[in-house]
Amino acid sequence: MRSFLAVVCGVALLTGCVDRPEPAPAIQRETAAPWDAPRDAISYIQGGGFPELSLGDDTDPWVLSLDVTVDGEAVDIPAYIGVDRLRAVQAPVHTHEPGGDVWLEGDGNRDITLGDFFYLWGVRFTDECLGATCGDLRVEADGEQVVNPTSLILRGHETVTVSVS
């Protein structure tokens, strides 16, 4: 029994002493693709005014497929956009795995825009630019061209494509 208590106390001591580093600031990258998911998603979640949901909050789910191309080349969409695993929080829009499935879950997910998603990804997204590439930006939602891409509400769409050249 004494050795069991020593192990439990040792584990509690070790896990209780770990400090989390200060998160890096949220920046919108104006670089060429590819783009990884920001390590410190908490900066983006707080900077965008999104609710800080507990990791795994899967209430009111909606999943859509997002495809992104830059100059005719597919862009990989990484896992953990909008997810801060170190702090165990997620935004109402996020990715779980690489590949383009975008999840809308938890409080606040019904008003999320395409601009919000790219903000959480840390990638500049305007009506003309994506990252470093500016020019002919085209967004389609379920096959229909979108007039105001940054304002596109994601909830209710099954596929969204973004291309710029």
Buried (B, 14 or more C-beta within 10 A) or exposed (E): EEEEEEEEEEEEEEEEEEEEEEBEEBEBBEEEBBBEBBBBBBBBBBBBEBBBBEEEBEEBEBEBBBBBBBEEEEBEBBBBBBBBEBBEBBBBBBBBEEEBBBBBBBEBBEEBBBBBBBBBBBBBBEEEBBBBBBEEBEBBBEEEEBEEBBEBBBBEBEEBBBBBB
